[in-house]
Amino acid sequence: MGRKPKAEEERVANRLEEARTQSGLSRQELADQVGVHYQTIGYIERGEYSPSLVLALRIASILKVRVEEIFWLDEESK
C-alpha cells in the first residue's frame, strides 16, 4: 500500500461557491477575511487548486460550517 503517484492523487471537490454565496460574501470579501488573493478563491471554487488544511479550516470558520460540508475527496478521480 504505497502512496499514489502524483498524477493519480485524489482531487478535493468542493461546494465553496454555494456556501460563499449563501453567506452573502463576494470572492473578494472571503479572500480578505482568510488572507488570500481573491483569485485563489476562484481557483478553489473551480477545482483548479486544492486549499491547504489551514486555508480550508479558515474558510469553513468564516462561513460558519464544518470543513467537510464544503470540501471532500473526489472519489471519481481514483
C-alpha positions as CSV (number, residue, x, y, z in Angstrom):
1,M,0.0,0.0,0.0
2,G,2.2,2.8,-1.2
3,R,1.5,6.3,-1.9
4,K,-0.3,7.1,-5.2
5,P,1.8,8.6,-7.9
6,K,1.3,12.4,-8.3
7,A,-0.8,12.0,-11.4
8,E,-3.3,9.7,-9.7
9,E,-3.7,11.6,-6.4
10,E,-7.3,12.3,-5.3
11,R,-8.7,15.7,-6.0
12,V,-10.5,17.8,-3.5
13,A,-14.1,18.6,-4.6
14,N,-16.0,21.5,-3.0
15,R,-19.2,23.4,-2.6
16,L,-17.3,26.6,-1.8
17,E,-19.1,28.9,-4.3
18,E,-22.5,27.7,-3.0
19,A,-21.5,28.2,0.7
20,R,-19.9,31.6,0.0
21,T,-22.9,33.0,-1.9
22,Q,-25.3,31.7,0.8
23,S,-23.2,33.6,3.3
24,G,-23.6,36.8,1.2
25,L,-19.9,37.1,0.6
26,S,-18.1,38.0,-2.6
27,R,-14.9,36.3,-3.6
28,Q,-13.0,39.4,-2.5
29,E,-14.7,39.6,0.9
30,L,-14.0,36.0,1.7
31,A,-10.4,36.3,0.4
32,D,-9.8,39.3,2.6
33,Q,-11.1,37.5,5.7
34,V,-9.0,34.4,5.1
35,G,-5.9,36.3,3.9
36,V,-5.6,35.2,0.3
37,H,-5.9,36.8,-3.1
38,Y,-9.5,36.8,-4.5
39,Q,-8.3,34.8,-7.5
40,T,-7.3,32.0,-5.1
41,I,-10.9,31.7,-4.1
42,G,-11.9,31.4,-7.7
43,Y,-9.3,28.7,-8.4
44,I,-10.6,26.7,-5.4
45,E,-14.2,27.1,-6.5
46,R,-13.4,25.8,-10.0
47,G,-11.4,22.9,-8.6
48,E,-8.2,24.2,-10.1
49,Y,-6.5,24.5,-6.7
50,S,-6.8,22.4,-3.5
51,P,-6.5,24.5,-0.4
52,S,-4.1,23.7,2.4
53,L,-5.7,22.3,5.5
54,V,-5.2,25.6,7.3
55,L,-6.9,27.6,4.5
56,A,-9.8,25.1,4.3
57,L,-10.3,25.4,8.1
58,R,-10.2,29.2,7.9
59,I,-12.7,29.3,5.1
60,A,-15.1,26.9,7.0
61,S,-14.7,29.0,10.1
62,I,-15.6,32.3,8.2
63,L,-18.6,30.6,6.5
64,K,-19.6,29.0,9.9
65,V,-19.8,25.4,8.5
66,R,-17.9,22.3,9.1
67,V,-15.0,21.8,6.7
68,E,-16.4,18.5,5.4
69,E,-19.6,20.4,4.4
70,I,-17.6,22.3,1.7
71,F,-14.6,20.1,1.0
72,W,-14.2,16.4,0.4
73,L,-12.1,13.9,-1.5
74,D,-13.4,13.4,-5.1
75,E,-14.0,9.7,-5.3
76,E,-14.4,9.9,-9.1
77,S,-10.8,10.9,-9.5
78,K,-9.5,7.5,-8.3
